[in-house]
Amino acid sequence: MAKSSQQSKNRELYRRGYNFNVFLGGMKQVPFRRISGLEMTRPTETFVEGGRNWMVYSVGDSVREEKILTLERGLLQNEDEFTQYYPGRRIRGEVSIYVLGAEGETVKSYELQGCMIRKASLSELNAENSGIMSLTLEMTYQTLEEDGYQKSGMDPDDWDW
């Protein structure tokens, strides 16, 4: 009976109504309530053609900005994530984010490589407020790959550019 109760508690910990799962280092599943910073950008430099001021050209520039993923979650009583994920720590393997469908099946996934914890912070502790203590992790990443567009019929190779 105790084992069943523990399994139920573990399922609830990872379910909690989230529509996504996060795996750090490819193995450890960690529930988060908010994720931001999944983006791909390319800086551009604009040039005006000499003598023809109405002609403006945009040219891709080298990437100089770091990419930052922000993960936020509430802390449980016996967790040590704040000390485990300290700034400067590199995540071995990849960070995987799986977007789930209505039945809990994976409909899209994102894989981040070269991740390093940039900042770990706890929410404000306030004696006048009985809010949930939350942990915010900021991590930099080198590459972002997505998968799942084939299932939606939106294969970029088939687009008419």
C-alpha positions as a printed Julia matrix, in Angstrom:
161×3 Matrix{Float64}:
  0.0    0.0     0.0
  2.82   2.4     0.82
  4.49   1.68   -2.51
  1.26   2.4    -4.4
  0.88   5.66   -2.5
  4.47   6.64   -3.39
  3.9    5.79   -7.09
  0.73   7.86   -7.08
  2.6   10.77   -5.48
  5.38  10.52   -8.1
  2.85  10.44  -10.96
  1.14  13.51   -9.53
  4.47  15.31   -9.17
  5.19  14.93  -12.87
  1.63  15.27  -14.17
  0.14  18.28  -12.38
 -1.81  19.35  -15.46
  1.25  20.58  -17.32
  1.16  20.36  -21.09
  4.9   19.79  -21.38
  7.71  17.69  -19.89
 11.31  18.79  -19.37
 14.25  16.4   -19.17
 17.55  17.85  -17.98
 20.6   15.99  -19.22
 18.35  13.61  -21.13
 17.52  11.59  -18.02
 16.09  13.58  -15.1
 12.48  14.66  -15.61
 11.81  17.93  -13.79
  8.39  19.61  -13.73
  8.31  23.33  -14.51
  5.3   25.64  -14.58
  6.67  28.19  -17.03
  9.24  28.11  -19.83
 10.37  31.07  -21.9
 13.24  31.88  -24.22
 12.73  29.24  -26.92
 13.69  31.38  -29.86
 15.91  31.51  -32.9
 17.1   34.89  -34.1
 19.71  36.13  -36.53
 21.01  39.68  -36.24
 21.08  41.62  -39.49
 22.93  44.66  -40.69
 21.27  47.04  -43.13
 22.99  48.9   -45.94
 21.73  51.69  -48.18
 22.92  51.56  -51.77
 25.0   54.64  -52.63
 23.16  57.06  -54.9
 19.93  55.06  -54.6
 18.72  55.86  -51.1
 15.44  53.98  -51.58
 17.32  50.64  -51.92
 17.97  49.02  -48.53
 19.68  45.66  -48.17
 19.7   43.43  -45.08
 22.64  41.09  -44.61
 22.94  38.39  -41.92
 25.45  39.31  -39.24
 27.36  36.98  -36.94
 25.52  35.86  -33.81
 26.76  37.87  -30.84
 23.93  37.44  -28.36
 23.6   34.57  -25.93
 20.42  32.53  -26.03
 18.72  32.29  -22.64
 16.09  29.76  -21.61
 14.13  30.57  -18.43
 12.51  27.78  -16.41
 10.29  28.48  -13.39
  8.79  26.08  -10.88
  7.53  25.79   -7.35
  9.74  24.06   -4.8
  8.71  21.06   -2.75
  9.71  20.69    0.89
 12.57  18.2     0.46
 14.14  19.37   -2.82
 17.7   20.53   -3.34
 17.49  21.88   -6.9
 18.71  25.31   -5.79
 22.06  23.9    -4.69
 22.14  21.2    -7.38
 21.77  23.62  -10.31
 24.32  26.26   -9.42
 25.49  28.98  -11.85
 28.29  27.81  -14.12
 27.2   24.17  -14.1
 27.05  22.59  -17.55
 24.18  20.2   -18.25
 25.62  16.97  -19.64
 23.7   15.8   -22.66
 20.74  17.76  -23.9
 17.78  19.53  -22.39
 14.61  18.15  -23.94
 11.2   19.82  -23.85
  8.22  17.74  -24.96
  4.89  19.43  -25.72
  2.03  17.05  -24.9
 -1.34  16.6   -26.59
 -4.75  16.05  -25.01
 -4.06  12.36  -24.33
 -0.57  12.95  -22.96
  1.19  11.98  -26.2
  4.19  13.97  -27.46
  3.19  16.22  -30.35
  6.33  18.36  -30.59
  9.76  18.37  -29.04
 12.65  20.79  -28.64
 16.24  19.72  -28.01
 18.76  22.19  -26.6
 22.5   21.48  -26.73
 25.41  23.12  -24.91
 23.36  24.24  -21.89
 24.89  25.96  -18.88
 23.15  27.34  -15.79
 23.51  31.12  -15.86
 21.43  32.09  -12.84
 19.38  30.39  -10.13
 17.11  32.48   -7.94
 14.4   31.94   -5.35
 11.26  34.01   -5.12
 10.86  36.65   -2.46
 10.19  35.41    1.07
  7.47  37.56    2.6
  5.98  37.04    6.09
  2.78  38.89    5.08
  2.15  36.57    2.16
  1.81  32.79    2.17
  2.81  32.34   -1.47
  4.6   29.33   -2.88
  8.37  29.52   -2.94
  9.51  29.23   -6.53
 12.83  28.6    -8.23
 13.82  30.33  -11.46
 16.63  28.89  -13.55
 18.2   30.79  -16.42
 20.4   28.77  -18.71
 22.27  29.61  -21.85
 22.22  27.23  -24.8
 24.16  26.93  -28.02
 21.71  25.21  -30.36
 17.96  24.65  -30.53
 16.43  21.95  -32.7
 12.76  21.19  -33.09
 10.9   18.07  -34.09
  7.25  17.43  -34.7
  6.42  19.58  -37.71
  6.17  16.39  -39.83
  3.15  15.25  -37.78
  1.34  18.52  -38.5
  1.94  18.29  -42.25
  4.1   21.41  -42.21
  7.38  20.04  -43.59
  9.53  23.09  -44.56
 11.08  21.08  -47.42
  7.65  21.09  -49.12
  7.04  24.82  -48.79
  7.03  26.91  -51.93
  9.43  29.74  -51.15
